[in-house]
């Protein structure tokens, strides 16, 4: 049985983009250009979302929906 990895708001942006490269497109749609940001190594999805005025739970839900649909 293959276990599907899930995106969580406690992941750093670097971890997210490394494990789910296609997530970068969804982040960019939200104005989060995290791939080139020096904070990507340390900042969690939740921290970045809060800093940019985005609902972290909604963002993670959308990222997981996109990942599930591929």
Secondary structure, DSSP 4 states (H G I P E B T S, - for coil): -PPPP---TTSBHHHHHHH-TTHHHHHHHTT--GGG-GGGGT-BHHHHHHHTT--HHHHHHHHHHHHHH-
